[in-house]
Amino acid sequence: MNILAISGSLRAISSNTTVLQALARLAPDGVRVTIYTGLGELPHFNPDLDNERIPDLAAKFRSEVGVADGLIISSPEYAHGVPGSLKNALDWLVGSDAFAGKPTMLVNVAPRAFHAQAQLREILTTMAARIVPEACVIIPLGSRHDGAKAIAADDSLATKLREGLNGLLASI
Ligand SMILES: Cc1cc2nc3c(=O)[nH]c(=O)nc-3n(C[C@H](O)[C@H](O)[C@H](O)COP(=O)(O)O)c2cc1C
């Protein structure tokens, strides 16, 4: 099973990216969690290019989403909203059939940042994602963490992450 994980942060030591790396470590045999690395290079969405002129990187992103059995999204909140780079990536998916119905897990590493989570859910629901309730987890990391290995080795965090991932896999 192939799961594509998308972090809404471009920061080098992002807590959102790190929690996705921890999930990749915790994935059971036969499940590969791949972290999407192209968010920062995606061109700005332009409906005029949402056709046979679609930029290569956007087409590649669509195809990576299309072949994934499920998605995991973990995003920070910027100014009470979803980071522009993540919204831009999602906009590239609106006009394709790569995304609709895709089982989706949401990870929230900052429970106080509820505006972005609410917006993300609204956006994904509008895009006909299948947000899996059992796969939505809160992992209160904040911006301080000791890396993916430490998160995966922490019993309490690893249990929550495994439960969420299992919920996603069961729904797939
Ligand atoms: C420009 C900017 C705006 C932010 N706005 C908010 C905000 O509105 N609410 C909030 O809870 N945190 C806000 N934060 C804090 C980030 O969401 C927080 O540091 C998050 O952990 C960053 O995620 P990352 O470690 O994956 O990069 C903001 C951070 C930045 C850089």
PDBQT file of the ligand as one rigid body, heavy atoms in Angstrom, charges set to zero:
ROOT
HETATM    1  C1  LIG A 201       4.185  33.599   9.646  1.00  0.00    +0.000 C 
HETATM    2  C2  LIG A 201       3.697  32.725  10.750  1.00  0.00    +0.000 A 
HETATM    3  C3  LIG A 201       2.381  32.848  11.184  1.00  0.00    +0.000 A 
HETATM    4  C4  LIG A 201       1.902  32.023  12.203  1.00  0.00    +0.000 A 
HETATM    5  N1  LIG A 201       0.598  32.164  12.588  1.00  0.00    +0.000 NA
HETATM    6  C5  LIG A 201       0.107  31.337  13.547  1.00  0.00    +0.000 A 
HETATM    7  C6  LIG A 201      -1.277  31.410  13.933  1.00  0.00    +0.000 A 
HETATM    8  O1  LIG A 201      -2.049  32.178  13.411  1.00  0.00    +0.000 OA
HETATM    9  N2  LIG A 201      -1.711  30.566  14.890  1.00  0.00    +0.000 N 
HETATM   10  C7  LIG A 201      -0.876  29.646  15.495  1.00  0.00    +0.000 A 
HETATM   11  O2  LIG A 201      -1.332  28.892  16.361  1.00  0.00    +0.000 OA
HETATM   12  N3  LIG A 201       0.441  29.555  15.145  1.00  0.00    +0.000 NA
HETATM   13  C8  LIG A 201       0.934  30.373  14.183  1.00  0.00    +0.000 A 
HETATM   14  N4  LIG A 201       2.245  30.272  13.806  1.00  0.00    +0.000 N 
HETATM   15  C9  LIG A 201       3.092  29.266  14.457  1.00  0.00    +0.000 C 
HETATM   16  C10 LIG A 201       3.220  28.009  13.603  1.00  0.00    +0.000 C 
HETATM   17  O3  LIG A 201       1.980  27.477  13.233  1.00  0.00    +0.000 OA
HETATM   18  C11 LIG A 201       3.982  26.966  14.412  1.00  0.00    +0.000 C 
HETATM   19  O4  LIG A 201       5.275  27.479  14.680  1.00  0.00    +0.000 OA
HETATM   20  C12 LIG A 201       4.081  25.633  13.729  1.00  0.00    +0.000 C 
HETATM   21  O5  LIG A 201       4.536  24.685  14.639  1.00  0.00    +0.000 OA
HETATM   22  C13 LIG A 201       5.054  25.649  12.599  1.00  0.00    +0.000 C 
HETATM   23  O6  LIG A 201       5.023  24.368  12.012  1.00  0.00    +0.000 OA
HETATM   24  P1  LIG A 201       6.358  23.688  11.498  1.00  0.00    +0.000 P 
HETATM   25  O7  LIG A 201       7.204  23.395  12.712  1.00  0.00    +0.000 OA
HETATM   26  O8  LIG A 201       5.890  22.421  10.838  1.00  0.00    +0.000 OA
HETATM   27  O9  LIG A 201       7.023  24.619  10.558  1.00  0.00    +0.000 OA
HETATM   28  C14 LIG A 201       2.746  31.072  12.809  1.00  0.00    +0.000 A 
HETATM   29  C15 LIG A 201       4.080  30.958  12.355  1.00  0.00    +0.000 A 
HETATM   30  C16 LIG A 201       4.553  31.764  11.346  1.00  0.00    +0.000 A 
HETATM   31  C17 LIG A 201       5.965  31.600  10.868  1.00  0.00    +0.000 C 
ENDROOT
TORSDOF 0
